[in-house]
Amino acid sequence: MALPTMTGVGRLVEDPELRFTQSSKAVATVRLAFNSRRLNPQTNQWEDGDVFWIRGTLWEKLAENAAASLEKGMEVIVTGELRTESWEKDGQKHSQPALTIRSIAPNLAYATAQVTKANAQQQGGGQQRSTPQQQRRQSPPQDDPWATGPATTSQGSGYSDEPPF
């Protein structure tokens, strides 16, 4: 049975902590807080509700990108699998929820971001990929019906709602 997947909006409690395993794989840890803060209509004041604290783990390039891009206090959107971490200390068994993060990004409602697409070497692939500038310079294929200019409608020139085929 698969682990449950979670998607939510939370806040970073501290900067991502980037480390490397003995085999040189990047791993980052983030602490997140999810809360149910609401505006009280009677007092017009914000009230904090329950808070869910969780530790998230990111791997490889995602870990490196998060450590370079995110910082304490940022509101982020995360997706990942929930799991339970268990350990024993001084004869006592302990457990806590944890999140294996598959995707994380700043919430653009409260921040701006400069996005840079990773190249082939950064993605771990061997093939070179064209940059967005190179892609824009390439002309569309000759048989691309959507690449032709404005269509002529019965009312005159302009764009038609009908596909050009």
TORRO-468864 format. One record per residue: residue number from 1; residue in one letter; z, x, y negated of N, C-alpha, C in turn. Coordinates in Angstrom, 3 decimals. Layout:
TORRO-468864
SITE seq type      n_w      n_u      n_v     ca_w     ca_u     ca_v      c_w      c_u      c_v
SITE NUM    A        Z        X        Y        Z        X        Y        Z        X        Y
...
//
This chain:
TORRO-468864
SITE seq type      n_w      n_u      n_v     ca_w     ca_u     ca_v      c_w      c_u      c_v
SITE   1    M    0.000    0.845    1.172    0.000    0.000    0.000    0.000    0.892   -1.238
SITE   2    A   -0.791    0.545   -2.228   -0.914    1.338   -3.451    0.294    1.133   -4.357
SITE   3    L    0.567    2.149   -5.151    1.638    2.047   -6.135    1.215    1.099   -7.251
SITE   4    P    2.174    0.419   -7.896    1.798   -0.482   -8.985    1.294    0.302  -10.193
SITE   5    T    0.297   -0.265  -10.870   -0.271    0.352  -12.063    0.325   -0.306  -13.288
SITE   6    M    0.599    0.509  -14.305    1.181    0.015  -15.542    0.300    0.429  -16.705
SITE   7    T    0.069   -0.475  -17.624   -0.570   -0.156  -18.893    0.337   -0.700  -19.974
SITE   8    G    0.659    0.133  -20.965    1.559   -0.330  -22.013    1.478    0.523  -23.254
SITE   9    V    2.141    0.033  -24.284    2.233    0.738  -25.558    3.672    1.195  -25.714
SITE  10    G    3.857    2.500  -25.846    5.189    3.064  -25.983    5.210    4.126  -27.051
SITE  11    R    6.366    4.748  -27.217    6.523    5.791  -28.218    6.998    7.066  -27.539
SITE  12    L    6.418    8.207  -27.954    6.841    9.494  -27.413    8.209    9.849  -27.993
SITE  13    V    9.162   10.142  -27.124   10.519   10.470  -27.530   10.625   11.941  -27.928
SITE  14    E    9.748   12.760  -27.381    9.705   14.188  -27.737    8.292   14.694  -27.523
SITE  15    D    8.009   15.897  -28.018    6.688   16.488  -27.826    6.412   16.667  -26.330
SITE  16    P    5.143   16.556  -25.918    4.818   16.839  -24.510    5.202   18.279  -24.160
SITE  17    E    5.754   18.452  -22.970    6.157   19.782  -22.498    5.125   20.260  -21.479
SITE  18    L    4.356   21.297  -21.849    3.299   21.823  -20.988    3.802   23.019  -20.196
SITE  19    R    3.555   23.001  -18.881    3.903   24.109  -17.987    2.717   24.346  -17.065
SITE  20    F    2.802   25.397  -16.269    1.752   25.681  -15.289    2.397   25.953  -13.948
SITE  21    T    1.796   25.419  -12.876    2.299   25.659  -11.535    1.958   27.088  -11.125
SITE  22    Q    2.471   27.516   -9.982    2.161   28.855   -9.481    0.680   29.018   -9.195
SITE  23    S   -0.005   27.934   -8.908   -1.447   27.990   -8.655   -2.260   27.767   -9.940
SITE  24    S   -1.600   27.883  -11.101   -2.225   27.788  -12.426   -2.722   26.400  -12.804
SITE  25    K   -2.198   25.344  -12.194   -2.542   23.981  -12.601   -1.623   23.571  -13.747
SITE  26    A   -2.221   22.993  -14.785   -1.436   22.521  -15.925   -0.731   21.226  -15.561
SITE  27    V    0.520   21.106  -15.995    1.289   19.880  -15.815    2.118   19.675  -17.085
SITE  28    A    2.083   18.471  -17.612    2.858   18.154  -18.809    3.789   16.996  -18.501
SITE  29    T    4.932   17.016  -19.140    5.914   15.957  -19.009    6.092   15.312  -20.376
SITE  30    V    6.107   13.992  -20.404    6.381   13.259  -21.635    7.470   12.238  -21.359
SITE  31    R    8.324   12.030  -22.338    9.325   10.975  -22.238    8.886    9.850  -23.152
SITE  32    L    8.870    8.643  -22.596    8.385    7.477  -23.318    9.473    6.412  -23.417
SITE  33    A    9.432    5.670  -24.521   10.310    4.521  -24.701    9.439    3.311  -24.991
SITE  34    F    9.657    2.253  -24.246    8.984    0.970  -24.461   10.073   -0.002  -24.902
SITE  35    N    9.865   -0.687  -26.034   10.899   -1.625  -26.454   10.296   -2.959  -26.848
SITE  36    S   11.187   -3.932  -26.966   10.765   -5.287  -27.305   11.259   -5.629  -28.707
SITE  37    R   10.861   -4.831  -29.672   11.259   -5.046  -31.061   10.533   -6.273  -31.603
SITE  38    R   11.301   -7.146  -32.264   10.729   -8.388  -32.783   11.210   -8.642  -34.211
SITE  39    L   10.385   -9.348  -34.966   10.747   -9.756  -36.318   11.490  -11.078  -36.242
SITE  40    N   12.728  -11.093  -36.744   13.529  -12.311  -36.762   13.059  -13.152  -37.951
SITE  41    P   12.503  -14.358  -37.701   11.971  -15.157  -38.811   13.047  -15.663  -39.776
SITE  42    Q   14.294  -15.825  -39.319   15.365  -16.306  -40.199   15.795  -15.223  -41.197
SITE  43    T   15.941  -13.984  -40.712   16.425  -12.898  -41.579   15.289  -12.034  -42.118
SITE  44    N   14.092  -12.201  -41.562   12.938  -11.376  -41.919   13.220   -9.884  -41.670
SITE  45    Q   14.067   -9.586  -40.685   14.426   -8.220  -40.315   13.961   -7.942  -38.882
SITE  46    W   13.634   -6.671  -38.610   13.265   -6.264  -37.257   14.532   -6.109  -36.426
SITE  47    E   14.485   -6.595  -35.198   15.610   -6.476  -34.276   15.124   -5.809  -32.997
SITE  48    D   15.872   -4.814  -32.543   15.525   -4.125  -31.305   16.051   -4.912  -30.119
SITE  49    G   15.206   -5.052  -29.125   15.600   -5.707  -27.892   15.853   -4.657  -26.827
SITE  50    D   15.553   -4.991  -25.592   15.731   -4.055  -24.490   14.785   -2.869  -24.629
SITE  51    V   15.227   -1.716  -24.130   14.400   -0.506  -24.143   14.235   -0.025  -22.711
SITE  52    F   13.007    0.296  -22.355   12.701    0.863  -21.032   12.300    2.314  -21.244
SITE  53    W   13.088    3.240  -20.709   12.828    4.675  -20.822   12.166    5.141  -19.541
SITE  54    I   11.165    5.996  -19.660   10.496    6.508  -18.465    9.941    7.898  -18.748
SITE  55    R    9.933    8.717  -17.702    9.363   10.064  -17.767    7.973    9.997  -17.157
SITE  56    G    6.993   10.521  -17.886    5.625   10.529  -17.398    5.149   11.936  -17.108
SITE  57    T    4.281   12.057  -16.125    3.713   13.350  -15.747    2.201   13.265  -15.849
SITE  58    L    1.609   14.291  -16.471    0.162   14.398  -16.620   -0.272   15.697  -15.960
SITE  59    W   -1.474   15.716  -15.402   -1.948   16.889  -14.679   -3.256   17.417  -15.245
SITE  60    E   -3.462   18.705  -15.059   -4.692   19.435  -15.339   -5.163   19.252  -16.778
SITE  61    K   -6.431   18.931  -16.992   -6.981   18.888  -18.349   -6.313   17.803  -19.190
SITE  62    L   -5.947   16.679  -18.588   -5.247   15.629  -19.313   -3.927   16.166  -19.874
SITE  63    A   -3.225   16.974  -19.096   -1.969   17.570  -19.555   -2.202   18.487  -20.749
SITE  64    E   -3.215   19.334  -20.666   -3.514   20.254  -21.760   -3.940   19.508  -23.016
SITE  65    N   -4.793   18.495  -22.859   -5.258   17.719  -24.010   -4.108   16.955  -24.668
SITE  66    A   -3.230   16.380  -23.877   -2.092   15.635  -24.422   -1.163   16.574  -25.182
SITE  67    A   -0.895   17.751  -24.620   -0.017   18.706  -25.292   -0.615   19.181  -26.612
SITE  68    A   -1.933   19.281  -26.688   -2.595   19.736  -27.909   -2.742   18.609  -28.938
SITE  69    S   -2.699   17.346  -28.504   -3.029   16.232  -29.389   -1.857   15.344  -29.784
SITE  70    L   -0.834   15.260  -28.959    0.236   14.283  -29.175    1.528   14.964  -29.590
SITE  71    E    2.365   14.215  -30.308    3.656   14.770  -30.718    4.707   13.678  -30.791
SITE  72    K    5.945   14.112  -30.863    7.101   13.215  -30.910    6.912   12.151  -31.992
SITE  73    G    7.268   10.911  -31.633    7.223    9.807  -32.581    5.935    9.009  -32.558
SITE  74    M    4.879    9.553  -31.953    3.601    8.835  -31.921    3.690    7.626  -30.997
SITE  75    E    3.046    6.533  -31.434    2.889    5.380  -30.562    1.637    5.618  -29.735
SITE  76    V    1.760    5.488  -28.415    0.647    5.784  -27.512    0.388    4.622  -26.569
SITE  77    I   -0.829    4.583  -26.076   -1.236    3.614  -25.062   -1.397    4.409  -23.771
SITE  78    V   -0.691    4.008  -22.723   -0.720    4.752  -21.466   -1.072    3.853  -20.300
SITE  79    T   -1.679    4.456  -19.290   -1.959    3.802  -18.019   -1.602    4.782  -16.917
SITE  80    G   -0.968    4.281  -15.881   -0.625    5.143  -14.759    0.047    4.373  -13.641
SITE  81    E    0.419    5.114  -12.602    1.078    4.515  -11.444    2.581    4.713  -11.545
SITE  82    L    3.306    3.632  -11.326    4.763    3.695  -11.296    5.219    4.189   -9.932
SITE  83    R    6.259    4.993   -9.934    6.834    5.486   -8.689    8.328    5.704   -8.916
SITE  84    T    9.045    6.034   -7.887   10.477    6.303   -7.982   10.728    7.763   -7.635
SITE  85    E   11.393    8.482   -8.543   11.826    9.852   -8.251   13.238    9.770   -7.696
SITE  86    S   13.484   10.488   -6.606   14.806   10.484   -5.984   15.280   11.913   -5.803
SITE  87    W   16.604   12.133   -5.946   17.188   13.440   -5.733   18.666   13.268   -5.403
SITE  88    E   19.233   14.337   -4.907   20.652   14.327   -4.576   21.334   15.442   -5.343
SITE  89    K   22.474   15.111   -5.980   23.238   16.098   -6.753   24.721   15.863   -6.490
SITE  90    D   25.395   16.906   -6.091   26.831   16.845   -5.792   27.161   15.743   -4.790
SITE  91    G   26.295   15.581   -3.790   26.520   14.593   -2.751   26.172   13.169   -3.153
SITE  92    Q   25.762   12.970   -4.391   25.389   11.639   -4.881   23.871   11.501   -4.893
SITE  93    K   23.381   10.370   -4.420   21.945   10.107   -4.478   21.623    9.443   -5.812
SITE  94    H   20.549    9.913   -6.431   20.099    9.378   -7.714   18.626    9.017   -7.611
SITE  95    S   18.206    8.075   -8.447   16.787    7.738   -8.534   16.502    7.202   -9.929
SITE  96    Q   15.243    7.318  -10.325   14.816    6.781  -11.610   13.324    6.495  -11.541
SITE  97    P   12.844    5.560  -12.369   11.410    5.294  -12.388   10.669    6.454  -13.046
SITE  98    A    9.442    6.664  -12.621    8.591    7.703  -13.198    7.168    7.171  -13.254
SITE  99    L    6.340    7.805  -14.068    4.978    7.349  -14.273    4.027    8.528  -14.116
SITE 100    T    3.072    8.417  -13.193    1.999    9.400  -13.083    0.893    8.904  -14.005
SITE 101    I    0.733    9.568  -15.138   -0.166    9.087  -16.186   -1.607    9.472  -15.869
SITE 102    R   -2.489    8.489  -15.909   -3.927    8.693  -15.689   -4.691    8.712  -17.001
SITE 103    S   -4.125    8.070  -18.045   -4.785    8.017  -19.340   -3.728    7.808  -20.411
SITE 104    I   -3.905    8.498  -21.548   -2.965    8.378  -22.659   -3.728    8.634  -23.946
SITE 105    A   -3.409    7.865  -24.992   -4.098    8.014  -26.267   -3.204    7.510  -27.388
SITE 106    P   -3.372    8.064  -28.596   -2.600    7.538  -29.723   -3.068    6.125  -30.057
SITE 107    N   -2.151    5.291  -30.510   -2.492    3.944  -30.938   -3.114    4.062  -32.329
SITE 108    L   -4.403    3.771  -32.445   -5.117    3.953  -33.705   -4.753    2.910  -34.754
SITE 109    A   -3.875    1.985  -34.431   -3.357    1.071  -35.443   -2.393    1.813  -36.373
SITE 110    Y   -1.843    2.943  -35.910   -0.839    3.674  -36.673   -1.183    5.149  -36.869
SITE 111    A   -2.355    5.573  -36.438   -2.724    6.977  -36.558   -4.238    7.092  -36.593
SITE 112    T   -4.721    8.245  -37.012   -6.142    8.536  -36.910   -6.288    9.669  -35.909
SITE 113    A   -7.463    9.786  -35.342   -7.691   10.828  -34.344   -9.065   11.434  -34.557
SITE 114    Q   -9.173   12.733  -34.349  -10.449   13.428  -34.360  -10.803   13.687  -32.901
SITE 115    V  -11.779   12.977  -32.377  -12.119   13.078  -30.963  -13.189   14.139  -30.765
SITE 116    T  -12.956   15.025  -29.824  -13.915   16.058  -29.457  -14.154   15.958  -27.968
SITE 117    K  -15.392   15.729  -27.579  -15.714   15.602  -26.163  -15.631   16.977  -25.500
SITE 118    A  -15.015   17.019  -24.327  -14.899   18.262  -23.577  -16.257   18.656  -23.032
SITE 119    N  -16.544   19.968  -23.047  -17.820   20.417  -22.481  -17.690   20.576  -20.968
SITE 120    A  -18.770   20.954  -20.304  -18.801   21.029  -18.836  -17.763   21.998  -18.290
SITE 121    Q  -17.570   23.144  -18.939  -16.586   24.102  -18.443  -15.174   23.532  -18.560
SITE 122    Q  -14.891   22.802  -19.625  -13.573   22.215  -19.791  -13.333   21.111  -18.772
SITE 123    Q  -14.398   20.417  -18.363  -14.256   19.344  -17.395  -14.245   19.865  -15.964
SITE 124    G  -14.513   21.135  -15.788  -14.487   21.716  -14.463  -15.804   21.622  -13.726
SITE 125    G  -16.821   21.104  -14.360  -18.122   20.991  -13.711  -18.962   22.218  -13.961
SITE 126    G  -19.967   22.418  -13.179  -20.816   23.589  -13.323  -22.045   23.340  -14.173
SITE 127    Q  -22.425   22.072  -14.384  -23.635   21.794  -15.140  -23.340   21.734  -16.622
SITE 128    Q  -24.299   22.192  -17.418  -24.189   22.079  -18.857  -24.565   20.658  -19.256
SITE 129    R  -23.838   20.083  -20.159  -24.163   18.757  -20.669  -24.611   18.907  -22.103
SITE 130    S  -25.475   18.013  -22.532  -25.953   18.093  -23.901  -24.896   17.558  -24.853
SITE 131    T  -24.875   18.111  -26.050  -23.931   17.665  -27.065  -24.445   16.379  -27.679
SITE 132    P  -23.586   15.611  -28.376  -24.061   14.392  -29.028  -25.199   14.674  -30.021
SITE 133    Q  -25.149   15.835  -30.709  -26.219   16.165  -31.643  -27.535   16.362  -30.898
SITE 134    Q  -27.490   17.018  -29.730  -28.697   17.218  -28.934  -29.210   15.883  -28.407
SITE 135    Q  -28.304   14.991  -28.020  -28.719   13.694  -27.507  -29.402   12.870  -28.590
SITE 136    R  -28.884   12.942  -29.832  -29.494   12.179  -30.924  -30.887   12.695  -31.256
SITE 137    R  -31.134   13.999  -31.099  -32.426   14.586  -31.426  -33.494   14.237  -30.398
SITE 138    Q  -33.076   13.906  -29.188  -34.047   13.567  -28.155  -34.642   12.201  -28.454
SITE 139    S  -35.959   12.083  -28.280  -36.588   10.783  -28.521  -36.368    9.892  -27.302
SITE 140    P  -36.383    8.562  -27.514  -36.155    7.655  -26.389  -37.326    7.703  -25.423
SITE 141    P  -37.106    7.351  -24.171  -38.195    7.321  -23.195  -39.284    6.341  -23.648
SITE 142    Q  -40.537    6.647  -23.289  -41.666    5.813  -23.690  -41.572    4.399  -23.116
SITE 143    D  -40.970    4.246  -21.938  -40.911    2.929  -21.312  -39.624    2.163  -21.646
SITE 144    D  -38.867    2.599  -22.660  -37.633    1.924  -23.054  -37.968    0.763  -23.980
SITE 145    P  -37.890   -0.500  -23.508  -38.277   -1.643  -24.338  -37.345   -1.849  -25.527
SITE 146    W  -36.090   -1.352  -25.448  -35.145   -1.535  -26.543  -35.359   -0.494  -27.635
SITE 147    A  -36.141    0.541  -27.369  -36.336    1.611  -28.338  -37.449    1.295  -29.325
SITE 148    T  -38.179    0.212  -29.116  -39.233   -0.150  -30.065  -38.586   -0.737  -31.298
SITE 149    G  -39.238   -0.667  -32.420  -38.689   -1.119  -33.694  -38.442   -2.617  -33.713
SITE 150    P  -38.306   -3.186  -34.906  -38.026   -4.619  -35.017  -39.127   -5.454  -34.389
SITE 151    A  -38.745   -6.503  -33.722  -39.707   -7.415  -33.094  -40.195   -8.415  -34.140
SITE 152    T  -41.351   -8.964  -33.897  -41.878   -9.985  -34.797  -41.539  -11.347  -34.221
SITE 153    T  -40.928  -12.187  -35.051  -40.558  -13.539  -34.608  -41.526  -14.544  -35.193
SITE 154    S  -41.389  -15.790  -34.787  -42.275  -16.830  -35.304  -42.035  -17.074  -36.793
SITE 155    Q  -40.831  -16.690  -37.291  -40.537  -16.859  -38.701  -40.979  -15.654  -39.521
SITE 156    G  -41.537  -14.673  -38.926  -41.950  -13.472  -39.652  -41.350  -12.247  -39.013
SITE 157    S  -41.246  -11.199  -39.784  -40.731   -9.948  -39.221  -39.206   -9.993  -39.168
SITE 158    G  -38.639   -9.160  -38.345  -37.196   -9.095  -38.165  -36.865   -8.892  -36.708
SITE 159    Y  -35.597   -8.968  -36.371  -35.157   -8.777  -34.997  -35.112  -10.115  -34.280
SITE 160    S  -35.496  -10.094  -33.031  -35.497  -11.288  -32.221  -34.318  -11.259  -31.269
SITE 161    D  -33.824  -12.428  -30.906  -32.777  -12.515  -29.897  -33.327  -12.369  -28.498
SITE 162    E  -34.639  -12.435  -28.372  -35.279  -12.333  -27.069  -35.499  -10.862  -26.709
SITE 163    P  -35.249  -10.486  -25.440  -35.557   -9.116  -25.034  -37.042   -8.857  -25.086
SITE 164    P  -37.462   -7.613  -25.357  -38.889   -7.301  -25.522  -39.640   -7.120  -24.211
SITE 165    F  -39.318   -7.879  -23.180  -40.069   -7.819  -21.914  -40.199   -9.172  -21.300
//
